[in-house]
Amino acid sequence: MAERFGDSTTRTRSGEHAVEPARQHPLRRMQSTTRSFTVGEGKGYLTVARTEDGAPAEVLIRMAKQGSTLAGMMDAFSSTITQGLRHGVPLRAFVTDYVGMRFEPAGLTNDSEVKQASSVMDYVGRRLALDYLPYDLRMELNVLTTEERATKEAIDGVGDAVWTDLVGLSMSAPLVARPRRS
């Protein structure tokens, strides 16, 4: 018999096995798409393998500078997303967590639909959302293509004012030092 705790963990008594979540084994052959991308000074490749129905099944992110800390973190990040997708975690859960993450490298990208990203994870989350999530979910996350954004601005009649990134503006504002007391 297994004991359940408030944090959703379980402990089994000796001789019993914990129940594993259902795992989908990957197909031997899948269609995939590889994109080259840059985020600020970081360069990498995003490969997404899809099931027969077009849903993402595996995500691989390779940074151009192998051996770096960022490359190692992106390898671990790729593995986490792939394992989550195999165990039934919806792509939306990953995208929600990763869009908006801020760390270096950050800045302009070479992707015409994601012109700027606050990190590599932010870029990957936005790219996966644009490729695999429906419009209404992307609208909630504020991840729209350039064309969708222009249409929304025309309908709203407010232009760029709606899309101002206040957090980004505050992070780029110069720091004002307090005068020192003697």
C-alpha positions as CSV (number, residue, x, y, z in Angstrom):
1,M,0.0,0.0,0.0
2,A,1.3,3.4,-0.9
3,E,1.1,6.5,1.4
4,R,0.2,9.8,-0.3
5,F,1.6,13.1,1.0
6,G,0.3,16.6,0.6
7,D,3.0,17.5,-1.9
8,S,1.7,14.6,-4.2
9,T,4.7,12.3,-3.4
10,T,4.2,8.7,-2.4
11,R,6.1,6.2,-0.3
12,T,5.6,2.5,-0.9
13,R,6.3,-0.3,1.6
14,S,9.0,-2.8,0.8
15,G,8.1,-5.3,-2.0
16,E,5.7,-2.8,-3.7
17,H,6.5,-0.7,-6.8
18,A,5.3,2.8,-7.4
19,V,3.1,3.3,-10.4
20,E,4.9,5.0,-13.3
21,P,3.0,7.5,-15.4
22,A,2.1,6.3,-18.9
23,R,5.0,6.9,-21.2
24,Q,4.7,7.1,-25.0
25,H,7.6,5.5,-26.7
26,P,8.9,7.5,-29.7
27,L,8.4,6.2,-33.2
28,R,11.5,4.9,-35.0
29,R,11.0,7.5,-37.8
30,M,9.5,10.9,-37.3
31,Q,9.3,14.1,-39.5
32,S,11.4,16.9,-38.0
33,T,12.2,20.5,-38.7
34,T,15.5,22.2,-37.8
35,R,15.9,26.0,-37.5
36,S,19.0,27.9,-37.1
37,F,18.6,30.9,-34.7
38,T,20.5,33.7,-33.0
39,V,19.5,35.4,-29.8
40,G,21.8,38.3,-29.1
41,E,25.3,36.9,-29.4
42,G,24.1,33.2,-29.0
43,K,23.8,31.0,-32.0
44,G,22.0,27.7,-32.0
45,Y,19.8,25.1,-33.7
46,L,16.2,24.1,-32.7
47,T,15.1,20.7,-34.0
48,V,11.5,19.5,-33.4
49,A,10.5,16.0,-34.3
50,R,6.7,15.5,-34.8
51,T,4.3,12.5,-34.4
52,E,2.2,11.4,-37.4
53,D,-0.6,13.8,-36.3
54,G,1.9,16.8,-36.3
55,A,2.2,17.2,-32.5
56,P,5.8,17.8,-31.2
57,A,7.3,14.7,-29.7
58,E,11.0,15.6,-29.3
59,V,12.8,18.9,-28.9
60,L,16.5,19.3,-29.3
61,I,18.4,22.6,-28.8
62,R,22.0,22.7,-29.7
63,M,24.1,25.8,-29.0
64,A,26.9,26.5,-31.5
65,K,29.5,26.9,-28.7
66,Q,29.9,23.4,-27.4
67,G,31.3,22.9,-24.0
68,S,29.9,26.1,-22.6
69,T,27.6,26.3,-19.6
70,L,24.8,27.5,-21.8
71,A,25.2,24.5,-24.2
72,G,25.0,22.1,-21.3
73,M,21.9,23.8,-19.9
74,M,20.2,23.7,-23.2
75,D,20.9,20.0,-23.6
76,A,19.3,19.4,-20.2
77,F,16.4,21.7,-21.1
78,S,15.9,19.7,-24.3
79,S,15.9,16.4,-22.5
80,T,13.4,17.8,-19.9
81,I,10.9,18.9,-22.6
82,T,11.2,15.7,-24.5
83,Q,10.6,13.5,-21.4
84,G,7.7,15.7,-20.4
85,L,6.1,15.4,-23.8
86,R,6.6,11.6,-23.8
87,H,4.8,11.5,-20.4
88,G,1.8,13.5,-21.5
89,V,2.7,17.0,-20.3
90,P,1.0,19.5,-22.6
91,L,3.2,21.8,-24.7
92,R,1.3,24.8,-23.3
93,A,2.7,24.0,-19.8
94,F,6.3,24.4,-21.1
95,V,5.6,27.4,-23.2
96,T,3.8,29.2,-20.3
97,D,6.9,28.6,-18.0
98,Y,9.5,29.6,-20.6
99,V,8.1,32.6,-22.4
100,G,9.4,35.7,-20.6
101,M,12.4,34.1,-18.9
102,R,15.3,36.6,-18.8
103,F,19.0,35.8,-18.9
104,E,21.9,36.2,-21.3
105,P,22.2,35.9,-24.2
106,A,19.2,38.1,-25.0
107,G,18.4,40.6,-27.7
108,L,17.5,40.6,-31.4
109,T,17.0,37.4,-33.2
110,N,17.2,36.4,-36.9
111,D,13.6,35.1,-36.9
112,S,11.2,37.4,-38.6
113,E,8.3,36.3,-36.4
114,V,10.2,36.5,-33.1
115,K,12.2,39.7,-33.5
116,Q,13.4,39.9,-29.9
117,A,13.9,37.4,-27.1
118,S,14.8,37.9,-23.5
119,S,16.7,34.5,-23.4
120,V,17.2,31.4,-25.5
121,M,14.5,29.7,-23.5
122,D,12.1,32.6,-24.2
123,Y,12.9,32.3,-27.9
124,V,12.3,28.5,-27.9
125,G,9.0,28.9,-26.0
126,R,7.8,31.6,-28.5
127,R,8.9,29.5,-31.5
128,L,7.2,26.4,-30.2
129,A,4.0,28.4,-29.4
130,L,3.9,29.9,-32.9
131,D,4.4,26.5,-34.6
132,Y,2.2,24.3,-32.5
133,L,-0.3,26.2,-30.3
134,P,-3.6,27.5,-31.5
135,Y,-4.3,31.2,-31.8
136,D,-6.4,31.6,-28.7
137,L,-3.8,30.1,-26.4
138,R,-1.0,32.2,-28.1
139,M,-3.2,35.3,-27.6
140,E,-3.4,34.6,-23.8
141,L,0.4,34.3,-23.7
142,N,0.9,37.3,-26.0
143,V,2.8,35.3,-28.5
144,L,1.6,36.4,-31.9
145,T,3.1,36.5,-35.4
146,T,4.0,39.9,-36.9
147,E,0.9,39.7,-39.1
148,E,-1.4,38.8,-36.2
149,R,0.1,41.6,-34.1
150,A,-0.5,44.2,-36.9
151,T,-4.1,43.0,-37.3
152,K,-4.7,43.2,-33.6
153,E,-3.2,46.7,-33.4
154,A,-5.5,47.8,-36.3
155,I,-8.6,46.4,-34.6
156,D,-7.7,47.8,-31.2
157,G,-6.8,51.2,-32.7
158,V,-4.0,51.8,-30.2
159,G,-0.9,50.7,-32.0
160,D,2.3,49.9,-30.2
161,A,1.1,51.3,-26.9
162,V,-0.6,48.0,-26.0
163,W,2.6,46.0,-26.5
164,T,5.0,48.1,-24.4
165,D,7.1,45.8,-22.3
166,L,7.1,47.6,-19.0
167,V,9.4,45.1,-17.3
168,G,11.9,45.3,-20.1
169,L,11.8,49.1,-19.9
170,S,12.4,49.1,-16.2
171,M,15.3,46.7,-16.6
172,S,16.9,48.9,-19.2
173,A,16.5,52.1,-17.2
174,P,19.7,53.6,-15.8
175,L,20.3,53.1,-12.1
176,V,20.4,56.3,-10.0
177,A,22.9,56.1,-7.2
178,R,22.0,57.5,-3.9
179,P,24.3,60.3,-2.6
180,R,26.7,59.0,0.0
181,R,26.5,60.5,3.5
182,S,29.7,61.7,4.9
